[in-house]
């Protein structure tokens, strides 16, 4: 809850540990426990992505600023930079690609919403 981006790092690390443990002994207690932890970490990762989209929807734009970069666009750039550095050589790259699809859709939908809102105000 303190750092929502921590779930990105944990997803990569736990995936690696699960993969390593399953190569040694797939039926071991360690392998099963790490697999269960990985499921929880994946849920936290999904919540992180959902929270990012919700924050895009809840952003408040000052009526005084008519020109500028929308805050959620800059936040997406920060997220993407961090995610790319964490997932550089990860086995779970597919999860990040799916998250990008959701996030980019959220950026465009909210961009269109705020553009329409500005046009209506004029």
N, C-alpha and C positions, 0 to 999 in steps of 0.2 A: 504493500500500500504506500510505502514511502517513496519508492522509485519504480514507477510502472515499467520503465524500460529494462529493469533488471530481469524481467521474464524473457527477454530476447536472449540475453547471455545464458540464463539458466536452461533455456530450451536447447541451445547448442551444446552446452556442457553435459547435460543429462542425457541427451541423445548419444553422445560419444560414449559415455559410461555404460549405457544400456547396451549399445552395440558391442562394446568390449566384453562385458559380462556375458552376453549371450553367445559370443564366440567361444568362451571358455566352457561354460556349462549352462545351456538354455533353461534347464529345469531347476537351477539352484535357487535358494532363498534370496540371495543377493540379486540375481537377475530378475526375479519376480518383484521384489521390493522396488528396485530401481525402475522397472517398467511401470509400476503404480505411481511412483513419484513423477515419472515422465508424463503420465496422463494428467496429473494435477498441474504440472508446469505448462503443458499445452493449453489447458483451460485458462490458466492465468494469462498466457500469451493472447488467446482469443479475447479475453476481457480487456487487455491492454489495447488491442486494435479497436474494439467496440467503444472504449472510452475515448480514443482519439477521434473517432467519427462523431460521437456525442458532443465532444468539445467543439468540433467544427460547427455543429448545428446550433450550439448555444452561444457562439461568439457575438459580442455586441460591438457594433461599429459606431464610432462617433459621427454625429451628423455634420460636424465641422470639417472632417477630413473627406474631401471629395476625390482625392487622388492618392494612390499608394498601394502597397502590397497588402492583401488581406492577411491577417495574422495567421490563419490556419495554413496558408501557403508556405509561409516562412517556417512554421512548425513542422510541416511535412518535409521540408528540405532538411531540417535538423534530424528528424526521425530517420529519413532515408540514409543520411551520412553515417549515423550511428549504426543502423541496421546493416549497412553494407560492410562496415568494418568488423562487426561481430560475425556475420554470416559468410565471411570471405571464403573459407574452405569447409563449410559445414555440410553435413549430409542432409540436413533439414531445409535446404534452400527452397524447396517447393512450398513450405509453409509461409516463408517470407513473400514469395511471388503471389500466393493467394491473398495475403494481407495487403500487398501493394494494389491488387485489383480492387479490393474493398475501399482502401484509402483514397485511391485516385478517383474512384467513382464518387466518393464523398466530397472530395475537393471540387470536382466539376459541378455536382448538384448544388453545393452551397455557393459556388461562384455564380452560377446562373441565378440562384435565389437572390443573392445580394445585388447582382446587376439589375434584376427586375425591380427590386425594392428601391434602388436609387432612381431608376427611370420613373417609377410611380410617384416618387416624392417630387420630381421635377414637374 
